[in-house]
Amino acid sequence: MSDLPPLNTDTCWAILNDTIEDATVNRLVWHCLGYRYDDANGKWDTTSVADDWQQEYPEPPDFIDSRPATVKLTRSIPPENKQLLKEQLGFQGYKIGEFGPRQTRRATAANWLLSYMKIHGNG
């Protein structure tokens, strides 16, 4: 996963502004959740993934395409971190007519990543 962009506010803005591919957004979240791909075995290693994620998603989900996975991601953000897009980035949301489920899910991923950074001391 060394080809991932750095986990910082610039990357979160790039997610919101749709300048990072969906696949990269997913890989960032997967990495933070603990998913690691084992090339030797050709399988996902979930030993660092929380039990509830392991059980529901033995392979990492596509957060941009899966509403249930995104709902679980949203619910895993602590209440005090739910507004980090607005509080830390000043993000006011998308304009009506300029967003759909894909943009909403990308915003959820960006907010989750901000929460992850805050919890882990790099945000």
C-alpha positions as CSV (number, residue, x, y, z in Angstrom):
1,M,0.0,0.0,0.0
2,S,3.0,2.3,-0.3
3,D,1.5,3.8,-3.4
4,L,-1.3,5.4,-1.4
5,P,-1.4,9.2,-1.0
6,P,-0.5,10.5,2.4
7,L,-3.2,10.5,5.1
8,N,-3.7,14.2,5.6
9,T,-6.3,17.0,5.0
10,D,-5.1,17.6,1.4
11,T,-5.9,14.0,0.6
12,C,-9.4,14.4,2.2
13,W,-9.9,17.5,0.1
14,A,-8.9,15.5,-3.0
15,I,-11.5,12.9,-2.1
16,L,-14.2,15.5,-1.8
17,N,-13.1,17.3,-5.0
18,D,-13.1,13.9,-6.8
19,T,-9.4,14.2,-7.9
20,I,-8.5,10.8,-6.3
21,E,-9.9,7.7,-7.9
22,D,-12.6,5.7,-6.1
23,A,-10.3,2.7,-5.9
24,T,-7.7,4.7,-4.1
25,V,-10.3,6.1,-1.7
26,N,-11.3,2.5,-0.9
27,R,-7.7,1.4,-0.5
28,L,-7.0,4.2,2.0
29,V,-10.0,3.2,4.1
30,W,-9.1,-0.5,3.9
31,H,-5.6,0.2,5.0
32,C,-6.8,2.2,8.0
33,L,-9.3,-0.5,8.9
34,G,-6.4,-3.0,8.9
35,Y,-6.9,-4.9,5.7
36,R,-3.7,-6.1,4.0
37,Y,-3.4,-8.0,0.8
38,D,-1.1,-10.9,1.0
39,D,0.4,-11.4,-2.4
40,A,2.1,-14.7,-1.5
41,N,-1.3,-16.3,-0.6
42,G,-3.4,-14.3,-2.9
43,K,-5.8,-13.5,0.0
44,W,-6.7,-10.6,2.3
45,D,-5.1,-10.7,5.7
46,T,-7.6,-9.5,8.3
47,T,-5.6,-10.2,11.5
48,S,-5.5,-6.4,12.1
49,V,-9.1,-5.8,11.3
50,A,-11.7,-5.3,14.1
51,D,-13.8,-8.4,14.7
52,D,-17.1,-6.8,13.6
53,W,-15.5,-5.7,10.3
54,Q,-13.9,-9.2,9.8
55,Q,-17.2,-11.0,10.4
56,E,-19.3,-8.8,8.1
57,Y,-16.6,-8.1,5.5
58,P,-13.9,-10.9,5.3
59,E,-12.8,-9.1,2.2
60,P,-12.8,-5.3,2.2
61,P,-16.0,-3.8,0.8
62,D,-16.3,-1.2,-2.0
63,F,-17.4,1.8,0.1
64,I,-18.2,3.9,-3.0
65,D,-20.5,1.3,-4.4
66,S,-22.0,-0.3,-1.3
67,R,-24.5,1.6,0.8
68,P,-24.5,-1.0,3.7
69,A,-20.7,-0.8,4.0
70,T,-20.9,3.0,4.0
71,V,-23.6,3.0,6.6
72,K,-21.4,0.8,8.8
73,L,-18.5,3.2,8.2
74,T,-20.7,6.2,9.2
75,R,-21.8,4.4,12.4
76,S,-18.2,3.7,13.3
77,I,-17.4,7.5,13.5
78,P,-17.6,8.6,17.1
79,P,-20.4,11.2,17.6
80,E,-17.8,14.0,18.5
81,N,-16.2,13.4,15.1
82,K,-19.3,13.4,12.9
83,Q,-18.8,17.1,11.8
84,L,-15.1,17.0,11.1
85,L,-15.6,17.9,7.4
86,K,-17.1,21.1,8.4
87,E,-15.1,21.8,11.6
88,Q,-11.6,20.9,10.3
89,L,-11.9,21.5,6.5
90,G,-14.7,24.1,6.4
91,F,-16.5,21.9,3.9
92,Q,-20.0,23.2,3.4
93,G,-21.3,20.2,1.4
94,Y,-22.1,19.8,-2.2
95,K,-24.5,22.0,-4.1
96,I,-27.9,20.7,-4.9
97,G,-27.9,19.0,-8.3
98,E,-24.1,18.5,-8.1
99,F,-24.0,15.3,-6.0
100,G,-25.4,11.9,-5.8
101,P,-24.8,8.7,-3.8
102,R,-21.2,8.4,-5.0
103,Q,-20.2,11.9,-3.8
104,T,-22.0,11.3,-0.5
105,R,-20.1,8.1,0.0
106,R,-16.8,9.8,-0.8
107,A,-17.6,12.5,1.8
108,T,-18.3,9.8,4.3
109,A,-15.0,8.2,3.5
110,A,-13.2,11.6,3.9
111,N,-15.0,12.2,7.2
112,W,-14.1,8.7,8.5
113,L,-10.5,9.3,7.5
114,L,-10.4,12.6,9.4
115,S,-11.8,10.9,12.4
116,Y,-9.2,8.1,12.1
117,M,-6.5,10.7,11.9
118,K,-7.9,12.5,15.0
119,I,-8.2,9.3,17.0
120,H,-4.7,8.1,16.0
121,G,-3.0,11.5,16.7
122,N,-2.2,12.7,13.2
123,G,-5.2,14.9,12.6
